[in-house]
């Protein structure tokens, strides 16, 4: 089954990207509805700690994941309440929550640090896992990694192919028009923010019960993931498949850092560990660079055929956020 | 459906937007609702379409009193409203917009919707590509889509709010034919407008609102003079003649565009040349999105040119590739069509606008001085508002006056998108009087308008845009509405000597 180390490594990329995928899809759903949930970083840490604690106390992995989802839903309920009902700035509230939840997870988790909780087992799919190449790559994972594959497809189907999905895009794009077409905009925003938060909340336990099993407080290595999730959401252009591509790219870069370490002993290991973060942000910049006016101005100096091709590529990469992202909706006036 | 308003009243604070308005509209008719800005037309229509609840009074449909709580509720009762800026979703496709909000299954039946869309469009003579994205459509096409959608959802009463602003002449004709067809089929149509010629050519009846009160009604044939008197409570003189009366323009150039080209999203414009003399007014005509916005932007440094040169002033200062700030520094002013969004700062009051517009030197703001300054500008430009009123509280006409009053004194070139869009007759006359003052002082004006009469009346020369093709500047006196309308619709271009080549070249580029 473990035919080659590279294949095993790539399979590892798929499973280590799974928590990022949950978080990115959750955030994408919330942002499509028009609510920017900036608390992601703290939310992942808190749900990782909470999920770990729940599963430690009960011995049940399922309860660990449920606790994670509940924490995600609760934190995003705060975001939803303050932005939809109180009409406060989503950036301010989200940012404060990101910091608060992070420190809360360190504080509350200090007692369970280093203990051993149940761990998610591999669940090879019979017959399929024996297929050459794709067997070990796709069908030898834990259940949540399979779930992450399915989540991408299901969320894509919901957003792109169903009536409620169309309305989801509508309330984030032009809530007034959605209201005229009979949507209860604020209720839908509540639902999608909380559902998105619950999905993203699964990312935490997925780390602490599987990908980076255990809770080690500040050295858990989870701080910062949430910010990358936010940038992958932008990279993904608010579409699940492109978001998945972003998540896999990030996980791939992290894996590359690991395997390059023995090859390049001169480079400090910290550089290779941290490199995926700036690389991801750089990719994001490149993808959306054609939005910038100076880019257009400087491109206008190039000869026409060259410029046209460059522009074509840039425009196809470029994605626009939902037009009413972060804007509260009031059906009066 | 018979629609009856009974003693509808609605007040916003101390202002009575509707004061006991009663009106009955029969089936199969087109009813015009006219009045100047702020007369209460849109309040009345918003009450009918469920946006606002009246303070008192009733609405009866086919003789039955109804309560309309929301736009969705209005649509269930068969009342659909087409907003001035169609309420749609720009990144979605035509078909998605058509489906969105319809009571359909979990997974919508796209094939059925597609058939229905094509069927309805065919019946009304509209042609819409179902896969096109809304942001690639003109306002006229978006209106057509909204009408089709409302019909599909079973609307029997259609409200159109200023539907002819921002759409081209051919689109307007198409719209009117469709509306007449619908009325003949039994639909009741409300046509809200301040364009009397549109009302006269389309509507069977007109109701005039003035300061919230129903000032009177009139049936075909309309007496324009009487309508104007009802709207304003007084006679208005005919709009004054163009700036050409200022005598021969001095041989002094304010702008020279040499062989310029620009890239639009759907076409490339090239070989545009124009010399503008001091005191001259140039009108840019064409369907929305035909390239006139690009050209006007390029004249102000807002749109980068991809070839040719743009020079300012008599000395021919080369400005190609410079930013808007450089253009501003050289005496260019730009007034956008989205007055509040692009031209003003919502949230700041009038006095603060004057301070921002560099009318007051110094680092610290002298409040008293700022208020005095604002007072004098407000009086000079006859703006209905005080120094402390926020910019967004002004009506469209007053926002345009405010923008004019913010322009620096020593401009040599003023660029304007739709100078009088959405303005009533009085404000229109006022705005142009102010602009002509500028011309008399030696400034030049280039403006975009979709109102052909405005183009012909105020321009010295006219450039017509059609899908990225541009006519050379044509003398306005050699044009009439008919000819201009044809050019805008893409007819009669072959007769324009010298432009034929460029026209064909562009065609080839489009195909490539």
Interface residues (C-beta under 8 A of the other chain):
Chain A: X161 X162 X163 X164 X166 X167 X169 X170 X173 X174 X176 X177 X178 X179 X180 X181 X182 X183 X296 X297 X300 X304 X320 X323 X331
Chain B: X70 X71 X72 X75 X81 X87 X88 X89 X90 X91 X92 X96 X99 X100 X101 X104 X105 X106 X107 X108 X304 X305 X306 X321
